[in-house]
């Protein structure tokens, strides 16, 4: 599955039997320089890589809109 937001393309692979799932994101203009990987467990975003500090709100909102729990990855001031 691929999601498209204003600034990002977000890809999701099929879930594994154990409930794990992998995905990725890439900026529409900056590509892989502002992209990375996403790791899910049982419908919850548990880790990411590629950019430091935080995942953009746009990515978190898109994942949440399709049913993923992303609360633990939001900056404290967004909760």
C-alpha positions, 0 to 999 in steps of 0.5 A: 500500500502506498499513501500520498500526502502533500509532501511525502510518499509512504509505503507499507508492506504486508504484515508478517504473521507475527504482527510485525510490519515494515514501511518507509517514507520519502519526501516528494522533493528531497527524496531519500535525504528526508526519508527512512524506515518505519516499524510497526508491531500489532498496528502500533508504530514502534520505531523509525529511522532516517531522520533525527528527532521526530517524524513529521506530523504529516506522516503521523497523521496519515498513518493514524488516519488508516488505523495505526497507533502513533501516539508514542511517536508524537512529540510531547507538545503535540499530545 
